[in-house]
Amino acid sequence: MTSERAAATAHTGSIKNRFARRFLRSLLKIKRSDRLGAGTSTGFQSNEEVTKRNAQRIKTAAYRSMARVVGPRKIWSRALLFKLRYRARIQGAGLRKRRLVSKKKRVLRKENKVQVISREPSRADDLRKLVPGGDSMHICSLLDETAHYIKCLATQVKVMQSIADRFIL
């Protein structure tokens, strides 16, 4: 039992170290691009716009780093990487993403009468919205992926907190 726990701790530590290395590399890229002025689309931007853009870039770097560390083993990491690639392709082409809202409905047919009944979202449906790629998962795999995603988010928070503690004041 203790060897299993030690193996799990060693695995989590390796994910933590790999994420930290990858995330720091991404932050350095962001810093270099800011110095070179490659990240600005117009010459005049307010401090608020710059801060908002940098916060978005850091958030994207954190998600991309974590998903790449986990690799294609997990559905959530594949879905997240796909979403980030798609978003980058849209921004590169200057296109806007249209948001489609879909509501799950059930149709009852009774003697040539059609009734449309909206279904209340269950807790599993709410969970599917939170976990990347969760919309196509069965409940058992959804719970497994959610547990792994939460562990990775916790690792991400710990790494980012340690970076902030070390480099900010």
N, C-alpha and C positions, 0 to 999 in steps of 0.2 A: 504494500500500500504506500509506503513512504517513497519507494523508488518511482512509482507512478507520479506522485506529487512532485518529486524532484525533476523528473523528465518534463512534466508540464511547466514547471517554473523555468527550467532551462530554455524550453521552446519559447515561452512568453518573453524571456529576457532577450533571446536572439531577435525576436520580432521587434522588441523595443529598440534594440541597438541598430538594427537595419533601418527601422523607420526614422530614428534620430539622424542617422547618416544621410539618408535620402532627403529628408526634410531640410536639413541644414544646407545641403547642396542646392536645393531648390531656392532657399532663401538667399543664398549667395548669388544665384542667377538673377533673381529679382533685383537685388541690390546693384549688381553690375549693369543691368538694363536701365535702371533708374539713373545711374551715373552717366551713362552714355546718352540718355534722353530718348532711347528707343521705345519706351513705353508710353510716351505722350503722343496723342493724336493731334492735338492743337498746341500751339505755343503758350497759350494763356489758360491756365486752370486755377481755380481757387484751391485753397488748402483743404477744404472739405471734400472737393472732388478727388483730389490726389489721395487723401486719406481713405476715402471710400473705395477707390480703385485698388489701392495697396491692400486693404483688408480683404477684398474679394480675391486678389491674387494669392495672398497668404492662405486663405481658406481653401482655394482650389489646389494649391501646392500640398497642403496637409492631406486632403482627401486623395489626391493622386499618389502621394508617397505611400500612404497606408494601403491603398488598393494594389499598388505595384509590389509592395512587400509581401502581401498575402498571396498574390498571384492568381492564376486562373482556377485554383482549387475551390474557391467559394463563389457562389452565384452572385452574392452582393458585390464582390470586388469586380467581377466581370461586368456587371450592370453599371457600376459606378464608372469604370474606365470607359465603357461604351458611351455613357452619357457625357463624360468630359471630352472625349474625342469629337462627338457630335456637336457639342457646344462650341468647341474650338473651330470646327469646320464652318459652322454658321457665322461665327464672329469674323473669321477670315474672309468669308465671301460677302460679308456685309448684309446678310439676310436676317430677317426677324423670324423668331420662332412663334408659330401660332399655337395657342393653347387650346386644346380640345378638352371639353368637359364631358365625361360620360357618366351617366347614371345607370346603375343596374336596375333593370325592370323585369318584372315577370308578367307574362301575358296569360290570362285565363280565358279559355274558350268554352262558353256554355251556350248551346243551342243558337248558334249564329250571332251571339253577343260577345264582344271583345271588351274585356276590362283590363286596364293597365294598372298594376299595383306596384308602387315603389317599395323596394325592400329596404328596411332599416339596416345600416351598416353594422356588422358585428364587431366584436373586439379583434377578431382575426383580420377583418378588412381594414380596421384602423392600423393594425400592425403591418399589414402589407404595404400601406402607404408610407410607412416610416423606413422600412428596410429596402435599400435599392435592389431591384429585381424581384421583390416579394410578391408582385401581382400575379406571377405565374406559378407560385409554389403551393404545394400541398401543406397542410397544417403541421405535420411532423418535421418536414424539412424547413419550414418557415421558422419554427421554434429553434431548431438547431442553428440556422443561419443568424437568427436574431441574437442568440447567446454569443456567438462568435463576433458579430458586429459590435455588440455592446462591449465585449472585452477589448476589441481593437480601438473603439472610441475612448475607452478608459485609458488605454496605453497612450493614445494620441494626446489626451489631456495631460497626462503625467509628463510626457516629453515636452510639450509646449510650456507647461508650468515651470519645469526645470530650466528650460532655455530662458524664459522670462526672468526667473529668479537670478540666474547667473549673469545675464547681460544687461538687465535693466536695474539700475541702482543696486 
